[in-house]
Amino acid sequence: MQKNAFTLVELLGTIILLSIIALIALPSIIGLLNSSQDEIDESYKNIVITAARNYVNDNMDSFPKALESATADKEYPNGNLEVQMLLDEGYITDSSINEEKTCEMMNDYIKVTSDYKKYKFTYQEVGDEDICD
C-alpha cells in the first residue's frame, strides 16, 4: 500500500532546514533595513541643509560675506537656523519630509559658520523625541 503523505521525520527535517535558512538570512535583512533607514535619514538632513543654504542666500544681510583673508572659522550670532523656522518660512515643505521625521527633527538646527571664502553648514541633532508623542 502506497501512501502519498509526509512522515513526521520529513516534516521536522523541512521545518528545521527552513529555520536554519531564516536564521542565516535574518541578520542580513535587518542590516539592509537599518542601512536604508540611515540613507533616508541622511537624505532628510541634506534637504534641511539645502533649505538652510537657500535661507542664507536669501538673507545675505544677516550673514555677512564669508571671510576673505582669515582661515579661522567665523561663527555668526544668528547662525543657528532651526528646522522649525525653516519650515515656518517655507524653505521646507511637509511633503519633502514625512510627518514622523519632521516631528523628530523639529528641535534640530543647522549651524552656519564660514571659513576661507565659503559658508559651512553643519546639521546638529537635539534629539528631543518626547515632543512627537
Number of C-alpha atoms within 10 A of each C-alpha: 2 4 6 5 7 9 10 9 9 11 11 12 12 12 12 12 12 12 12 12 11 12 11 11 11 12 11 11 12 11 11 12 12 12 12 12 12 12 12 13 14 12 13 18 21 13 16 26 22 15 21 28 18 13 17 18 12 11 11 10 9 13 20 11 12 17 16 11 9 11 11 10 14 16 16 14 10 10 18 19 22 20 25 17 15 20 16 11 11 12 17 20 14 11 8 11 19 11 12 9 13 21 19 17 24 21 18 22 24 23 19 23 19 22 17 14 13 12 19 17 19 15 19 16 14 12 11 13 12 8 9 13 5
